[in-house]
Amino acid sequence: MPSPSRSVFADVSWKRLLWYVAGALVLLAGAVLVARALRGVAAVQDFIETYPGHSDVPEGTPVGLPAWLGWQHFFNAFFLVMIVRTGLLVRSKQRPPAFWTRDNTRFPRTAGTPRRLGISVWLHLTVDALWVLNGVVYVVLLFATGQWLRIVPTDWSVVPNSISVVLQYLSLEWPVENSWVSYNDAQVLAYFAVVFIASPVAIVTGLRLSPVWPMQGRWSRLPSERVARAVHYPTMLFFLLFTFVHVVLVLTTGMLRNLNHMYAARDADDWIGFVVFAGSVVVLVAGWFLARPLVLVPLAERFGTVRRMPQPPSPTREPASHGRS
């Protein structure tokens, strides 16, 4: 049985989460009402007509989405889910069921005295490293194939066009768009922020909070651990918010076509992309439940030494007494 303090902590966390969700729904409903009211104002209608939501794409912008982008999309989603899962394990501050120590005699060989890590921290750092590696591959391919032109703003009109797109979405009157040819300007700003702002911030602050950051020297205090922690967690929340909005819009603005673009590299309305997407969801769910420290101990032992900690005995139920006292 969990300790009373842990049970209270879990109850408080869930209650706080429910309050956050309820508050977000109230704010969203209010924003929809305001947006629909604004759509009836002549000046707002003129603004939307002037800025429908799409800036002119630069010359040479590729049309269509390559297959590698679909694979990158899946791996990025998978690693982000695992980062959130392992990050929550670390943030729970529960005693690790095992500890991992790097073995300098194995690959990759490193210098310095190995530091002992909780198995949850090791798992989080491992997933982080895979996510960063996947991101490096993505950025290289992005610039090598010219796909960067689709997500990097090149004109200041992207700002009013983005405001127009958000207003159209909130008023529940979708803008006309074709992501196979180009993204709307709100998507451009969002994707640019995720790839070139939020991701580097998450990497730098994550490194600052990790054991690989030097504990001595001029880099030991830049940035401070307090600042890094204050920035790192909200950045994760930004990724969660982006993912939620992204999934909702994909499923409500032409689901089959959008999923074909994202997962099958096809501009079609059939079910192929949906089938691939459904399979990826199964993998994400399986990964979430399998990302438990004790399940992954055999993997951790291939890269270092793992010491399991003794677990408290399972509570036993006393047999019921049928006799008289």
C-alpha positions in Angstrom: 0.0 0.0 0.0 1.3 3.5 -0.8 2.2 5.7 2.1 -0.5 8.2 3.3 1.7 11.2 2.3 2.1 9.8 -1.2 -1.6 9.2 -1.5 -2.3 12.7 -0.4 0.2 14.1 -2.9 -1.4 12.1 -5.7 -4.9 13.3 -4.7 -3.7 16.9 -4.6 -2.0 16.5 -8.0 -5.0 15.1 -9.7 -7.3 17.7 -8.2 -5.0 20.5 -9.4 -4.9 18.9 -12.8 -8.7 18.8 -12.9 -8.9 22.4 -11.9 -6.4 23.3 -14.7 -8.5 21.4 -17.3 -11.7 23.0 -16.1 -10.2 26.4 -16.2 -8.7 25.8 -19.7 -12.1 24.7 -21.0 -13.8 27.8 -19.5 -11.2 30.1 -21.1 -11.5 28.3 -24.4 -15.3 28.6 -24.4 -15.0 32.3 -23.6 -12.4 32.7 -26.4 -14.8 31.0 -28.9 -17.7 33.4 -27.9 -15.5 36.4 -28.3 -14.1 35.3 -31.6 -17.6 34.6 -33.0 -18.7 38.1 -31.9 -15.6 39.7 -33.5 -16.4 37.9 -36.8 -19.5 40.0 -37.0 -17.6 43.3 -36.8 -17.0 45.0 -40.2 -13.4 46.0 -39.4 -12.5 42.4 -38.4 -14.1 41.0 -41.6 -11.9 43.4 -43.6 -8.9 42.4 -41.6 -9.5 38.7 -42.4 -10.1 39.5 -46.1 -6.8 41.4 -46.2 -4.9 38.7 -44.3 -6.6 35.4 -45.1 -3.9 33.4 -43.3 -1.2 32.6 -46.0 1.8 34.6 -46.9 3.4 34.1 -50.3 5.8 31.2 -50.1 9.4 31.8 -51.1 10.5 30.8 -54.6 11.8 27.2 -54.7 9.7 26.0 -51.8 9.1 22.3 -52.3 5.6 21.0 -52.8 4.5 17.9 -50.9 5.9 16.1 -47.8 8.7 13.5 -48.3 8.6 10.0 -46.6 11.5 10.8 -44.3 9.4 13.6 -42.7 6.7 11.1 -41.8 9.3 8.8 -40.1 10.8 11.8 -38.3 7.3 12.9 -37.2 6.7 9.5 -35.6 10.1 9.3 -33.9 9.8 12.8 -32.6 6.3 12.1 -31.2 7.6 8.8 -29.6 10.6 10.5 -27.9 8.5 13.4 -26.7 6.0 11.0 -25.1 8.9 9.1 -23.5 10.5 12.4 -22.3 7.2 13.5 -20.6 6.8 10.0 -19.1 10.3 9.8 -17.7 10.3 13.5 -16.7 7.2 12.9 -14.6 9.0 9.9 -13.0 11.9 12.1 -12.1 9.7 15.0 -10.9 7.8 12.6 -8.6 10.9 12.5 -6.4 10.2 9.0 -5.3 13.1 6.8 -4.2 14.5 5.1 -7.3 14.1 1.3 -7.3 17.6 1.0 -8.7 20.8 3.0 -9.3 22.9 3.1 -12.5 26.7 3.8 -12.6 28.5 4.3 -15.9 31.2 1.7 -16.7 34.2 3.5 -18.3 35.5 0.2 -19.7 32.5 -0.1 -22.0 31.4 1.9 -25.1 31.2 4.9 -25.0 34.4 5.2 -23.0 34.6 8.5 -21.1 37.0 10.1 -18.7 36.3 11.1 -15.1 34.9 9.4 -12.1 31.5 7.8 -12.9 28.5 9.4 -11.0 25.7 7.2 -9.7 22.3 8.0 -11.1 18.8 6.9 -10.2 17.5 4.6 -12.8 14.7 7.1 -13.6 17.2 9.8 -14.2 19.3 7.5 -16.4 16.2 6.6 -18.5 15.2 10.3 -18.8 18.7 11.2 -20.0 18.9 8.3 -22.4 15.6 9.3 -24.0 16.7 12.9 -24.1 19.9 11.9 -26.0 17.9 9.9 -28.6 15.5 12.8 -29.0 18.4 15.2 -29.6 20.0 12.8 -32.1 16.7 12.5 -34.0 16.4 16.3 -34.0 19.9 16.7 -35.5 19.0 14.3 -38.3 15.7 16.2 -38.8 17.4 19.6 -39.0 20.1 18.3 -41.4 17.4 16.8 -43.7 15.3 19.9 -43.4 18.0 22.2 -44.9 19.4 19.5 -47.3 16.0 19.1 -49.0 14.7 22.7 -48.8 11.8 21.8 -46.5 13.0 24.5 -44.1 11.3 27.1 -46.5 8.0 25.7 -45.3 8.5 26.5 -41.6 10.8 29.5 -41.5 9.0 32.9 -41.7 10.4 35.1 -44.5 8.0 38.0 -44.4 6.5 40.2 -41.6 3.0 39.5 -43.0 3.2 36.2 -41.2 2.2 38.0 -38.0 -1.2 39.5 -39.0 -1.9 36.4 -41.1 -1.3 34.2 -38.0 -3.7 36.4 -35.9 -6.3 36.0 -38.7 -5.8 32.2 -38.6 -6.2 31.9 -34.9 -9.3 34.1 -35.0 -10.8 31.9 -37.7 -10.1 28.7 -35.8 -11.6 30.1 -32.6 -14.7 31.2 -34.4 -15.1 27.6 -35.6 -15.0 28.8 -39.2 -11.9 27.0 -40.6 -9.6 28.9 -43.0 -9.1 27.5 -46.4 -5.8 25.7 -46.6 -3.8 23.0 -48.3 -0.8 21.8 -46.1 0.5 19.7 -49.0 1.4 22.9 -50.8 2.1 25.2 -47.8 1.2 25.6 -44.2 -0.9 28.5 -42.9 1.0 31.2 -41.2 0.0 30.2 -37.7 1.4 26.7 -38.4 4.6 28.3 -39.7 5.1 30.3 -36.5 4.2 27.3 -34.3 6.6 24.9 -36.1 9.4 27.5 -36.2 9.0 28.1 -32.4 9.0 24.3 -31.7 12.0 23.5 -33.9 14.2 26.6 -33.5 13.3 28.1 -30.1 11.6 25.6 -27.7 13.7 22.6 -28.6 17.1 24.4 -28.1 15.8 25.9 -24.8 14.7 22.4 -23.7 18.1 21.0 -24.6 20.2 23.7 -22.9 18.1 23.8 -19.7 18.0 20.0 -19.6 21.8 19.7 -19.9 22.1 22.3 -17.1 20.0 20.1 -14.8 21.7 16.9 -15.8 24.7 15.3 -14.2 26.8 15.9 -17.4 26.9 19.7 -16.7 30.3 20.7 -15.2 30.1 21.2 -11.4 33.1 23.5 -11.3 34.5 26.2 -13.5 32.9 29.2 -15.2 30.2 27.1 -16.8 29.0 25.7 -13.5 26.7 28.7 -12.8 25.6 29.7 -16.3 22.7 29.5 -16.3 21.9 28.9 -12.7 20.2 25.7 -11.8 17.3 27.6 -10.4 16.8 29.5 -13.6 17.1 26.3 -15.7 14.6 24.5 -13.6 12.2 27.5 -13.8 12.4 27.4 -17.6 12.7 23.7 -18.3 9.3 22.6 -16.9 7.2 25.3 -18.6 9.0 24.4 -21.8 7.6 20.8 -21.4 4.2 22.3 -20.8 4.5 24.3 -24.0 5.3 21.0 -25.9 2.2 19.4 -24.3 0.0 22.4 -25.3 1.3 22.4 -28.8 0.8 18.7 -29.2 -2.8 18.9 -27.9 -3.7 21.7 -30.2 -1.9 20.0 -33.1 -3.7 16.7 -32.6 -7.1 18.4 -32.3 -6.7 20.4 -35.5 -5.4 17.4 -37.4 -8.4 15.4 -36.4 -11.0 18.2 -37.0 -9.7 19.8 -40.2 -9.7 16.9 -42.7 -8.5 13.9 -40.7 -7.8 11.4 -43.5 -6.1 13.9 -45.7 -4.0 15.3 -42.9 -2.9 11.8 -41.7 -2.0 10.8 -45.2 0.2 13.9 -45.4 1.9 13.3 -42.1 2.3 9.5 -42.0 2.0 8.2 -45.6 3.5 11.1 -47.7 0.4 11.0 -49.9 -2.0 13.7 -50.9 -5.2 11.6 -50.8 -8.3 11.0 -48.7 -8.1 7.3 -48.2 -7.4 5.4 -45.0 -3.7 4.4 -45.5 -2.4 7.3 -43.4 -5.0 6.6 -40.7 -3.9 2.9 -40.4 -0.2 4.0 -40.0 -1.3 6.6 -37.5 -3.3 4.0 -35.5 -0.3 1.7 -35.4 1.9 4.5 -34.2 -0.5 5.2 -31.4 -0.3 1.6 -30.3 3.5 1.9 -30.1 3.2 5.2 -28.1 0.9 3.6 -25.6 3.0 0.5 -25.2 6.1 2.7 -24.8 4.4 4.7 -22.0 3.5 1.6 -20.0 6.9 -0.2 -20.6 8.9 2.9 -19.7 9.3 1.7 -16.1 12.7 1.6 -14.5 12.6 -2.0 -13.4 11.4 -3.2 -16.8 14.4 -1.5 -18.5 17.1 -2.6 -16.0 18.4 -5.3 -18.4 18.9 -2.5 -21.0 20.6 -0.3 -18.5 23.0 -3.1 -17.5 24.4 -3.2 -21.0 25.9 0.3 -20.5 26.8 0.3 -16.9 26.3 -1.3 -13.5 22.9 -1.4 -12.0 22.2 -1.9 -8.3 18.7 -2.8 -7.4 17.4 -1.4 -4.1 15.4 -3.6 -1.7 11.7 -3.2 -2.2 9.3 -3.0 0.7 7.4 -6.3 1.2 4.0 -6.6 -0.3 1.3 -6.2 2.3 -0.2 -9.5 3.4 -3.8 -9.8 4.4 -4.3 -11.5 7.7 -6.7 -14.5 7.6 -10.1 -13.7 8.9 -10.9 -15.2 12.3 -14.0 -17.3 12.4 -13.8 -18.2 16.0 -15.0 -16.2 19.0 -12.6 -14.0 20.9 
